[in-house]
Amino acid sequence: MHQAFGASPASPPSGASGRRHRSILWPMKIARWTPLHPAVLALLFISASAWGQIKVSTVTEENTSSSKAVMTDLRSKIASHPKQFTLVTNKDSDPGLLVTADCMPQKQKSDSFVCFYTSHYAGGTSKTFMGGGIYVAATADEVADDFLASIAQDVVERWNEMVRSNTIESLEACLFLTQSSCKVPGQLEPELKTKIINLSQYLQRGGLKK
């Protein structure tokens, strides 16, 4: 049996035995989630591929065997989708997607894996929270499966929003900090109808909504 818990406790729905559940930590509400069928997961990955290959950096507590086991399995599963993701080291200056995952230490090898993950969009110098969850399962592989499906869902639901917001913030930072014109990021050119813009021109256009 697999369970997932969110920011606040909630009783599982009637007849939920044997089903996986996901509790989303953002927004701050409980959302029950049944297991993703492989076809649904494939659809999520197809949607995610619209953004091209996403660089993924991972962080875990290497000294905790349960955490290390889950992260090893998760990284392997991420690497098995090279069209959507590419793993990078934590030294990469612009990782794109930052995944943190840790588990409670196991007192015995037969103990369940009790683990959590969070995903952040890491663009430039800022990080923006995307999603997270806490899962309980019998094996590291099962937790990694849950994490991968959940991370894919985070990407599909929020990646466009995160990339757009970060791109606008970068452009506005350039405009407000310099007296000269700034290069317009490619994805914003259709809206601003120019490749180079200064602050006055940007304000005359009313700015951009994130």
C-alpha positions in Angstrom: 0.0 0.0 0.0 1.2 3.5 -0.8 0.2 6.7 0.9 1.0 10.4 0.5 0.4 13.1 3.0 0.3 16.9 2.6 0.8 19.9 4.7 -2.1 19.0 7.0 -3.6 15.6 7.9 -6.7 14.3 6.1 -8.4 11.0 6.3 -8.3 8.9 3.1 -11.5 8.5 1.2 -13.7 5.5 1.7 -12.5 2.5 -0.2 -9.0 4.0 -0.7 -7.2 0.9 0.5 -4.5 -0.2 -2.0 -4.5 3.1 -3.9 -1.7 5.7 -4.1 -2.5 9.2 -3.1 -0.7 12.5 -3.7 -1.1 15.5 -1.4 0.1 18.6 -3.1 2.0 21.1 -0.9 1.3 24.0 -3.3 -1.2 25.6 -3.2 -1.8 24.9 0.5 -4.6 22.4 0.1 -5.0 18.7 0.0 -5.6 17.0 -3.4 -6.1 13.3 -3.5 -4.5 11.7 -6.5 -4.9 8.1 -7.9 -2.1 6.3 -9.6 -1.1 7.6 -13.0 -1.7 5.0 -15.7 1.4 4.6 -18.0 -0.5 6.1 -20.9 -1.4 9.2 -18.8 2.2 9.5 -17.7 3.3 9.2 -21.3 0.9 12.1 -22.2 2.4 14.2 -19.5 5.9 13.6 -20.9 4.7 14.4 -24.4 3.3 17.7 -23.2 6.5 18.4 -21.3 8.6 17.8 -24.4 7.0 20.9 -25.9 9.5 22.9 -23.8 12.5 20.9 -25.0 15.0 19.2 -22.8 14.8 20.4 -19.2 18.0 20.4 -17.2 17.5 18.7 -13.8 19.7 19.0 -10.7 19.1 16.8 -7.6 19.8 17.2 -4.0 19.5 14.6 -1.2 21.1 13.5 2.1 23.8 11.1 0.9 24.5 9.9 4.5 21.0 8.5 4.9 20.7 5.1 3.1 17.0 5.4 2.4 17.4 8.9 0.9 20.3 7.7 -1.2 18.5 4.7 -2.5 15.4 6.6 -3.5 17.5 9.4 -5.2 19.5 6.8 -7.1 16.4 5.2 -8.5 14.8 8.6 -9.2 17.9 9.8 -11.1 17.9 6.6 -13.1 14.2 7.1 -14.0 14.8 10.7 -15.0 17.7 9.7 -17.2 15.5 7.2 -19.0 13.6 10.1 -20.5 16.4 11.9 -22.4 14.0 13.8 -24.7 12.4 15.5 -21.7 15.2 15.7 -19.1 19.0 15.8 -18.8 20.7 15.5 -15.5 23.3 18.1 -14.5 25.5 18.6 -11.5 24.7 21.1 -8.7 27.6 23.2 -10.0 25.5 24.1 -13.1 24.8 27.8 -13.0 21.3 27.4 -14.5 19.9 24.0 -13.7 16.3 24.7 -14.8 14.6 22.2 -12.5 15.9 21.6 -9.0 14.6 18.4 -7.2 15.2 17.9 -3.5 14.3 14.5 -2.0 14.9 13.0 1.4 13.6 10.1 3.5 13.4 9.2 7.1 16.1 6.8 8.3 15.0 3.2 8.5 15.4 1.4 11.8 15.1 -1.9 10.0 15.5 -2.9 6.4 11.9 -4.1 6.4 10.6 -0.6 7.3 8.6 1.4 4.8 10.2 4.3 2.9 8.8 7.6 4.2 10.0 10.3 1.8 9.3 13.8 0.6 10.3 15.8 -2.5 10.1 19.4 -3.6 10.6 20.8 -7.1 11.7 24.3 -7.9 12.2 26.2 -11.1 15.7 27.6 -10.9 16.2 30.4 -13.4 19.2 32.7 -13.1 19.7 33.7 -9.5 16.2 32.9 -8.3 14.3 29.7 -7.3 10.5 29.4 -7.5 8.6 26.6 -5.7 6.7 24.4 -8.1 5.3 21.4 -6.1 6.0 18.7 -3.6 4.6 15.7 -1.7 5.3 13.1 0.9 5.0 9.4 0.1 5.1 6.1 1.9 5.9 2.9 0.1 7.5 -0.5 0.6 10.5 0.1 -1.7 12.7 2.9 -3.0 11.7 2.1 -6.6 8.0 2.6 -5.8 8.7 5.9 -4.1 10.8 7.0 -7.1 8.0 6.1 -9.5 5.6 8.3 -7.4 8.2 11.1 -7.4 8.7 11.0 -11.2 5.0 11.0 -12.0 4.5 13.9 -9.6 7.4 15.9 -10.9 6.1 15.4 -14.5 2.8 16.8 -13.3 4.5 19.8 -11.7 6.2 20.5 -15.0 3.1 20.2 -17.1 1.0 22.4 -14.8 3.6 25.1 -14.0 6.6 25.1 -16.3 5.3 27.6 -18.8 4.2 30.0 -16.0 7.6 29.7 -14.3 9.7 30.2 -17.4 7.5 33.2 -18.6 7.6 34.9 -15.1 11.4 34.5 -14.8 12.0 35.7 -18.4 9.9 38.9 -17.8 11.6 39.5 -14.4 15.0 39.3 -16.1 14.0 41.7 -18.9 12.5 44.2 -16.4 15.7 44.0 -14.2 17.8 44.9 -17.2 15.5 47.8 -18.1 15.3 49.3 -14.6 19.1 48.9 -14.0 20.4 50.2 -17.2 20.1 53.5 -19.1 20.4 51.8 -22.4 18.2 49.4 -24.3 18.0 45.7 -23.5 17.7 42.6 -25.8 14.2 41.1 -25.7 14.2 37.4 -25.0 13.0 35.4 -28.0 9.8 34.1 -26.4 8.7 37.7 -25.7 9.4 39.1 -29.1 5.9 38.3 -30.5 4.3 40.3 -27.7 6.6 43.3 -27.7 7.1 43.2 -31.5 10.7 44.1 -31.2 14.1 42.6 -30.5 15.5 45.6 -28.7 13.7 47.8 -26.2 14.3 50.5 -23.6 12.4 51.3 -20.4 10.3 54.1 -21.9 9.2 51.9 -24.8 8.4 49.0 -22.5 6.3 51.2 -20.2 4.5 52.7 -23.2 3.4 49.2 -24.2 2.0 48.7 -20.7 4.6 46.1 -19.6 3.9 42.4 -19.7 1.7 40.3 -17.5 3.4 37.3 -15.8 
